Amino acid sequence: MSGGTAAREKPAAEHRPAWAKDPAPEAPPPTAPVTLARRRPRLRAVVPAVLLAAGLALYWLPVPGLDEAALDAMGGLGLVGVLPWPVLAGVALLAVAFAALLWPSRPQRLLLGLVLVATVVSLHALPAVVEEQPRFATAWQHLGFLEYLDRTGGSAPALDARWSWPGFFAAAAFVLRACGVTDPAQLAEVVRWWPLAVNLLALVPLALLARSVRAGWRARWCGVWFFALSSWVGQDYFSPQSFTYLLYLAFAALLLRWFLAPSAPSGGMLPGAEAPPDAPPGRRAVLLGVALALFAAAVPAHQLTPFVMLGVVTVLVVLGRCALRGLPLLLGVVAVGWVCFLAEPYWSGHFDELFGGIGGLGANVTSSVSGRIEGGSATHQLVLYSRVALAGLVMALACWGWWRRREAGYRERALPVLAFVPAAGFALQAYGGEMALRVFLFALPGAALLAALAFFPRAGTSERERAWDRVSLAPLAALLAGLVLVGGFLVARWGNEAFERVRPGEVAAMEWVYAHADPTVRLLWLSEDPEESVTPALPWGSRAMERVHYVPTQAPRDPVLAGPLAEALREAGPVSYLIVGRGQSAYLELDAGYSTSWERRLLATLDARDDLVPVVRNADASVYALREAPPGSPEAATPGPPGPTVTWTPWSVLGALSAGLLILLLGTREFLRLRAAPDAPPSPAVRALFWFAVPLLLVTVSALVHRFWTLA
């Protein structure tokens, strides 16, 4: 039986087009005595190894000297402003070491991998090493989701919109409990090292994605390197976005590596993507199952990522580059079905927020780009402008890479889809002013690989192309681009560290608040715009999610005018406190333009008032309460009904049943299509499933429209 299978698979491999076959391996060189010419490749490997060792030594040896006092001196440039010069020289040497490995005629894969991993570790592990507490306030809030889930065993959609997409928190709670991690200190260590783990794991699907490109080894390695140097967006903290981003990368890599539609040369142009590897139908069915599982895991975990995945696969199908032509409809039903039914607590109360930005392209771009730069200190604005410049540089290099590939005779279609389809998000909504960051985040995999093709556009399969590569100065140009990207990374990624850093005293102050949340407590924190700026730079929400209510309160420009703060405490009722933290004060100074002495003068004003008393005071945070508490008793905790909460009507039941059956039919249809030859007509079973799916689709769409119309 095995022999028959091999006989059936062999003709498929033999009938691959000549242009799609791998180049014939070069004949081994004749045996010759060891000469200086034969030792030269070894010498070329020694130089990058020395540069790697020197770069790591320069980078990490001064790091133990960065104590809390040094970190407290951070200004508008963030962490890069207090780094010793050897650290900057060390990261530059790592870039030189990688570029040096692009010069030889053959790849030194071990050294390339070591330099790449060393670069990622150096760029992303630094805060975890030098700071006492895990960074970034929202990561602490996500710990609160795990604490609530572990304590109550369910979600609470009425407390937070993210509970309508609880997949990440449920999976994280399951894994941590299975590993025996329940202590808060251990959870904090998970948060501390999470960004490094995410960025290292991202290299795996990026490497697979690079293998789908018809290019030489220099372009592939350089594309992954550019990706690592441009991952400054800061969405890799402990969050659903970082988790689903890894799913997105793996999903894109599977599509482009194994499910690209066959493409033949036309008009003298070769396809820019490698032909999919030969695989039996069973293996392709397993890979399709993996792709569907990746999407299914992303749908209940994040609001945005599944729709980016859906947009990418849809455009690939429209352009004729994806062999899974029925996949967009299947994935669309899954994504929209979740939003319509299981995310009802969110959209039923935030319909305008969810759909109000559709079509407002200009307003969404403005709020995501220029709106985030307005105000703040002049020094810190350099950080924000550097982010815009770096994103523009990467996208400009991607456009140049597409043009150079065209000039070299390659028709590039798949990578531009990855690089430019995410920009459609600007036409949907502003996403809380973060759409520009999310667009660049999702565009980066395709843009980084296209940027590498700007320097190494040829596949290097012919003798003429290999000869051109041996004399090209492209590695030097790639080095210059890499130095700009790595220098910009330090500014763009760590420029906000003055207020994204979490201080030990702030954690202690929040622990005091949690201990006094009986049954509930209102915690007032200072915001420059209580209507729009509603996320404090504090380690908030890590415990007692339903018992602590965070109230953004107008921060007075003149710190002497503290009367409204005392009045806000009275209006908040009994068991209410006002917190003044160094992180939030740094945010007001750097991002909102408050004076550098604002926190010191405000604390002096609050201390001088007879109606306020400090209940917590340390070097990093102060908590104030009214000397005479307002009358009354605090309200009880009201987390609301556990989720998911679905409003069931006859139309809802009919829509849910038809959607479930439609997903089953469409999924079966895709698996059946994989068993057929690429150019074979649809089988009777495939045609029958399509016609059965049409009425189910009409019923599902009607039910979804009815739900949105009646519950919005």
Disulfide bonds with the S-S distance in Angstrom:
none
